[in-house]
Amino acid sequence: MTKDKICGKIFPPEEPKMDITVKTLQKQIPISKLTWWEPQFTEEDVKAVADVIRNGFVNEGKKTAELTQRMQKFFNVAYVLATCSGTIALYLALKACGVEERDEVLVPDLTFIATANAVILCGAKPILVNIRLSDLNIDPNQLKSSITKRTKAILPVHINGRCADMDAIQSVTKEYNLAVIEDAAQGLGSSYKGKYLGTFGDAGCISLAPTKIITSAQGGLIFTNRQDIYEKVVRLKDHGRLSRSWNYHPEIGFNFKFSDIYAALTNAQFNYLPGRLEKAKHDWTLYYNALADLPTVTFIETDFEKGTVPLWVDALVEDREGLIESLKTQGIDCRPFWPAIHTQTPYHQDGDFSNAAYAAEHGIWFPSGAGKTDEDIQYVINAVRKYYGKK
């Protein structure tokens, strides 16, 4: 399969300017391996968390309210809710949009398994849909043939900050009266047509896990412009009530609250978001400029001018396992793409998942992130070029 067949047009971006530098904490334990990704923390992060602990109120409170209000303003969305993980954010959003037992939800076959697990948590069934190799996102041309009378929602995933085809997806959801919940776990800060990912559908979900551009340790966010969804999520995540001071529980809910410790860390990390977005583009550009000429390495279509910020540096490569093993001997830790969902034991389904299978077998993430220097990245580049026979 040639590069043209895989990706079509490539958009080589200009080198982004680095305008924010963050001094991270020095590692206490030497790490010999150049890791694929690791969270970065500063003394400001430590102080923010310590202040909450010293204050004595660590439940979801003022710090969480400060975070959600700040997010509402930045992302221009009516409501932001914080919860304990990105997976639970998806579950809460699906439930608030009416997904119940025996319903079906369309899910891309290439994504982290949490996307499908959230559907199962609702008692519903994930129906897997093939992807496009051009952007690794759900193929909108495959949606209608997957819809049945039980279909309740579509759950597109913005893989690595690249916007799924929301125009086509929302056209389908309007025609069939389906909810659309965006899995923007990897898309914090990416945008399309002037709108941030996670703000197009009925609800959108963000992950704050340690592998994301900013982290709360574990946590997730839900974006929505609908008051009914907002109130439903509030009840679901706090025992069926709209206010913690109100001990009347008119419906079933659970404990999926956030923590002010998490919120304090996220608020501190949020200060670094502009710089980390630029760093992500910078890292991707370094790899692209140095490796795009290799016939064995294919970069996914990426256009910064359209608002895409690739959280991680991804590519499709030949002999991936051999490359990974070779790099490992040189202290370089690369991560293969997730397996296609349909190959996971609980989710076996029949169908044409050829694109998802191809990407799952050839996809790789190179080391990148706030803690990687240009010298680190050049070391990886040199090792990759050497493996494929070019210096």
N, C-alpha and C positions, 0 to 999 in steps of 0.2 A: 504494500500500500504506500503510495507516494505522499509527499507532504501536501501537494495540491489537493489530493483526494481527501486528506485528513482535515485540513484546516482552511483551505481556500486562501483568502487574502490575509496576510500578516501585516500588522500595523507597528512598525518599529518606532518607538517613541523617542523623543529627545531626552537627553540626560536631565532628570529632575534636579532642581537646586535643593541642597540640604540647608535648611534654615533654623533647625532646632536641634540642639545637642543636649542629651540627658546623661548625667553622670550616674552610672549604675553601681550597685554595691559590689565590692570585690568578693569573689567566691572564696568561701572558707576552706573548701576541699578541692584540691587540684583535679581538674577533669582533663584527661588526656585525649578524649575523643571530641572531634568537632561535631557537635550534635546537630540534628536536623532542626530542632527548635527548642528554645527554653525561655521561660518567662524572665522578664527583667524587672528588678525592683530598685528603688532608690531609698535614701534616708528619709525623704519626704513621705514615701509610702509607709515606712516603719513608724514614723511619728504620727501619721494620720490614724493608723490602727491602734497605736498605744494610747492616743488621746481618748478614743472611744472606750477602751478597756478601763482607763483611769476614771472616766466619767461614770462608769458603772452600768450604763444602759446599753446592752448589746443586742437587744431584740430589734425587730424592724420598727424604726422610729424616725426621728428628725433627719438623720443622715440619709436614710433611704428616700425620704420626701425631697431632700435637697438634690439627690441624684436624679430622681425621676423628673423633677421640675427642670433641671438643667438639660436633661435629654430631650424633653418636650420642646424646649426653645431651640436647641441646636438642630434637631432633626425635623422641626416644623410639623409635629404630629400632636394631635389633641391629647392623647393619653399614653403614658408609659408606665408599665407595671414591672416590678422586679420580683423574681422568684429564685428558687434554689438551684436550678440548672437549666441549660438550654433545652434538654429533653422534656422537662416538666413545662417549660414555656410552650413548647409545641403541643403537649397534651392539653394544657389549659386553653390555648387558643382554639384547638380543634373542638373541645367540648363546648366552649363558649359560642362557637359557630354552629352548634347543633349536631355534631357528629356523635352518633350513638351506636349501641350494639347492632351488629349485622349490617351496618352501613359499609360503604366502600369509599376509599380515598386513593386517588391516583398519585403515585410516588415515582420519582425517577429511579431507574435501576442502579445508577451509580451515585452513591451518597454514603455517608457514614450511617451505620445501621440504626442509630438513634432515631432517624427520621421515620423509619418503618416501625420501630418499637413504640413510638409515641402514638401511632395509629392503633396498634394492638392494645395499648393501655386504655384506650377509649372503648375497647370491645369491638372495634371495627376491623376491616380487612384492608391491608395495603395492596393495591393493584399496581404491579410494576410496569413501567413504560420505558422504552428504549430512549437513549440520549442522542444528541448530535455530537459528532466528533469535533465540530468547529468550535464549540464553547463548553462542551461536556455537560450541558444542561438538558433538561427534559425536552424531547422532540415534540413540538406542538402539533405536528402533522399526525402524530400517533395517538392523540388524546381522544378524538371522537370515537374511534374504533374500540376504545377501552371503556367507554361509558356504558353503564347499565342502569336499570331502574333503581338499583341500590346505591349508585354513586352519589355522594353528598358533597365532596370537596376535591379540589386539586391542591397538592402540596408541592409547588415547585421549589427547588433548591438552587440558590445562587452560588454555584460552585466556585470557590476561590475568588469571590468578589465580582464574578462576571454575571451580569444581570441575565436571568432567564428571559425568554421572549414574552414579556408581560403583555404586550399588545395582543399577540395571538392568543395567549392563555386567557386573558380577560374577555376576549371575544367569545371564546368557547364557554366560559363560566356564565356569561350573560345569556347566551343562547339556551343553555341547559339549566339555568338557575342554580348554579353551584357556588359554594363558598370557595374563596382562594386564601390560603394561609401560606405566607412566604417563609421558607426556612432560609433566613439570612444569617445563619450562625457564623459564616465565614465572611460576611459582607459589611461589617461595621465601618462606615465611612465611605463605602462605594456608592455611586449614584448612577442614575440614567435619566436623561432628559430633565435634569435639574431636580429630581426627586431622589431621596436616599432609599437604598434598598431596604425593604421591610415596611415601607409606607405606601405601597401600591394596592395591596389587597385588603380584605376584610381585617386581617391582622398579620403582623410580621414578627418573627422571633429572632433574637440575637443570642449568641453564646458568649459568656465571659469566662470560659474555661482557660486553663493555663496555656493552651496552644493558640489562643486568639491574640489579636493585636493589642488589646488591653484585657486585664483579667481581674476578677474578684476572688480568685482561687477556684471557686465553683459558683456558678450563677447564670441566670438568663434574664432577658428582657423581652417584654411583649409591647409592640407598637400597635395602636389602633386609633382610628378617628371616630369610632362608633361607641356611644355611651352605653348601649346595651351590652356590648362585648366587654367593655371595661368593668361594668358592675357585675357581670356574670363571673369574670375572672377573680375579682375581689372576693366574692362569696366562695368560689371554689377553693381559693388558696388560704382562706381563713375560716374554716368550719361553718360555712353557710351564712355568714353575716357580713354586713357592709362596714361595720365598725367594731374594733376590738373591745371598746368600752360597752358594747351592747350585747347582753347575754341571752338574747332571743335568737334562735337559729331556725329560720323559716324553711331552710332547705339543707340538703347534705353538702358538706364541704370538708376540706382536709387541711392539713398544715403544710403548705408549700410556701411559707413566708420567706422573705429575705432576712438579712441581718445587718445591723448598722456597722458591724465590723467589715462585712463584705462591701457595704456602701462606701465606707470611708476609704477603703483601698481602691475601689473603682473610681471614686471622685478624684483621688490623687492621680491614678493612672490616666484618667480622662484628660488631664492637663497635657499629657504627652501625645495625644492622638494625632494632632497635625504633623508633628515631626515623625511619628512612626509611619503614618501614611506615606510621607515623602521617602522615608527609608525603604519601605516596601517596594515602591516604584524604582528607587535607586538600585536595589539589589536585583530586581527582575531585569533591569536594563543592562547591568553588568553581565549577567549570565547570557542574555539574549545576544548582545553585541559580540560576545566571545565564542558562542557555541552554535549560533544559528546557521553557520555555513556547513556544519557537519550533516551529512545525509542521514546519519543515524540518530539525530536529535531533532525533534519537532516541537516547537513552542506553540501553545494554544493562542488563538487570536486574542490580542490584547490591545486596547486603545485607551490610553489615559485621557484623551480629550473627550471621550464618551462618559467619563466618570469611573471607569474601572480601576480599582486598586487591587492587584493580586496579593492576597494575604500571604501566600506562600509562593515560592518559585517552582512552577510545575512544568513538565515536559513529557512527551511520549518518546521513548527511546527503544532502540533495538538491544536485544540481549540484556534486558534489565537486571536479571538476577546475577549475571556475570559481572556487570558494572558495579552493582551494590557490593558484592563480595570483594571485588578489587579495591574499591574505595575504603571498605572497612579495614583492610590490611594497612591502609595509610592513615588510620585514625579518623576517617570521615564517615559520619552516620547519615545516610540518605534513607528516606522512607518511601516504600512502594504505595501506590494508590490502594484504597480499600478494595476488597473483592466485590464484584457485582453482587447486588443483593440477592438475585435469583440463585446464586450459587451457595448461599448460606443455608444450612440445613432447615431452619424453621420457615424459610421463605421460598422454597423451591416452587417455581411456576414455569409453565411452558410458554413459549413465545419467541419472537425475534428480538434478542437482546445482543445482537452482534456488535454494535458500537460500544455498548457498556462493557461487554466482555473484552473487546480489544483494548479499550482504555484501561481497564482494570489490570490487564496483563502487561501493559507497556508503560503505564504512568509512574512517574517518580517525582518526589519533592526533594530539591536540593537544599542544603543548609542555608538559612537566611534568618533575618530578624534583627531586632534592636541590638543584640549582643554580638553580632558578626561584623568584623571589620572588612574593609576592602581587601586586605591582605588574606584574611580567611577565605573570602570568596575566590580570590585569584588562585589560592592553593587548590581549591576544589576544581576550578576550571582547568588548571594545568593537569590535574589527575584524570579528568574526564577526557580531555583531548589526547592524553597519552594512551588511555585505554583504547580509544578508537583509532589510534595510529597516526595522529597528527600532533605536531608540536606547536 
